[in-house]
Amino acid sequence: MEHTEHIVRILNIAVVTHDVKQFRIEKPEGYSFIPGQATEVSINNDAWKNEKRPFTFTCLNEQPYLEFTIKRYADHNGVTNQLHQLQAGDELIIRDVWGAIEYKGPGYFIAGGAGITPFLAILRQLHKDGKLDRNKLLFANKTAADIICHNELSAILGENMINILSEETNDQYVHGRIDDALLQKIIGDFHTHFYVCGPDKMISDINDLLVMHGASPDRVVFEK
Ligand SMILES: Cc1cc2nc3c(=O)[nH]c(=O)nc-3n(C[C@H](O)[C@H](O)[C@H](O)COP(=O)(O)OP(=O)(O)OC[C@H]3O[C@@H](n4cnc5c(N)ncnc54)[C@H](O)[C@@H]3O)c2cc1C
């Protein structure tokens, strides 16, 4: 398969949480994506240009730049650790867009940590189009400080954003993990769309529970 590579300059880097940064980069002419799609990214220098990692676009397609929201794994010197040391003016290489998760209709978005990124793109687009109603977000994190774009998501979703924290007890949030009891409490009708994205284990556990409750497997969309 042929892959087109685009060298793009970083326009701006902003801090999102203690281990997540937002990168706005140049948008190549004619480049477009569907909310939820991703591309293979590498850093354009001799040491790192062949180390490709997938990241999801978190801006709207109509914006004049591209945006990634990237969590850093500081425990080893991988690509995310390097990305977090870059500055505006440095260059990335991006490639063709490919599908990860695509919106098919109102339902439940279930995310763990950086698994929110495809949903950021989808929820931002739905908000802009005035179509966010009837969508709910269940967002699992370790602590409140880990919640990516917390203020923005709670502003656009209101009561339809449910935060679940595994390592912090706080009156404002549900404590624990997304388990069967929680799903049954929150979800009235399992015959709807489910979009699940997060760590492998979380995705497979939640998928098993959703299938058990009769969610149709083609309505359970997975991050590969
Ligand atoms: C379709 C898709 C879209 C994605 N979109 C996003 C996104 O928008 N934003 C985002 O933040 N992430 C996203 N990810 C995840 C992202 O691709 C990974 O976080 C990234 O590839 C990690 O790269 P890395 O080189 O830093 O770590 P890698 O070296 O690739 O390691 C990945 C994992 O292994 C562990 N690991 C590997 N080697 C070591 C080591 N020596 N010591 C300790 N731990 C180790 C790391 O802790 C980490 O969890 C996406 C993934 C997919 C599949």
The ligand as an ORCA input file, in Angstrom:
! r2SCAN-3c Opt
* xyz 0 1
  C      -5.788      4.138     16.559
  C      -5.061      4.696     17.730
  C      -5.169      6.045     18.037
  C      -4.499      6.576     19.141
  N      -4.673      7.904     19.426
  C      -4.036      8.429     20.522
  C      -4.206      9.809     20.852
  O      -4.897     10.563     20.163
  N      -3.574     10.267     21.947
  C      -2.779      9.473     22.745
  O      -2.235      9.963     23.739
  N      -2.606      8.161     22.441
  C      -3.196      7.639     21.354
  N      -3.006      6.320     21.039
  C      -2.030      5.557     21.842
  C      -0.622      5.901     21.373
  O      -0.463      5.451     20.034
  C       0.443      5.287     22.290
  O       0.371      5.874     23.548
  C       1.804      5.527     21.717
  O       1.973      4.720     20.566
  C       2.880      5.184     22.721
  O       4.105      5.429     22.097
  P       5.472      5.396     22.901
  O       6.547      5.279     21.884
  O       5.564      6.523     23.846
  O       5.350      4.091     23.744
  P       5.642      2.621     23.217
  O       7.109      2.371     23.286
  O       4.972      2.338     21.954
  O       4.955      1.832     24.422
  C       3.548      1.689     24.533
  C       3.186      1.137     25.917
  O       4.095      0.155     26.404
  C       4.698      0.537     27.641
  N       6.173      0.319     27.487
  C       6.818     -0.040     26.355
  N       8.136     -0.140     26.556
  C       8.358      0.153     27.834
  C       9.511      0.236     28.633
  N      10.738     -0.044     28.146
  N       9.371      0.592     29.919
  C       8.162      0.848     30.417
  N       7.027      0.787     29.710
  C       7.102      0.451     28.445
  C       4.354      1.986     27.824
  O       4.070      2.279     29.193
  C       3.123      2.171     26.995
  O       1.980      1.877     27.734
  C      -3.679      5.755     19.954
  C      -3.557      4.403     19.648
  C      -4.236      3.860     18.560
  C      -4.103      2.400     18.259
*
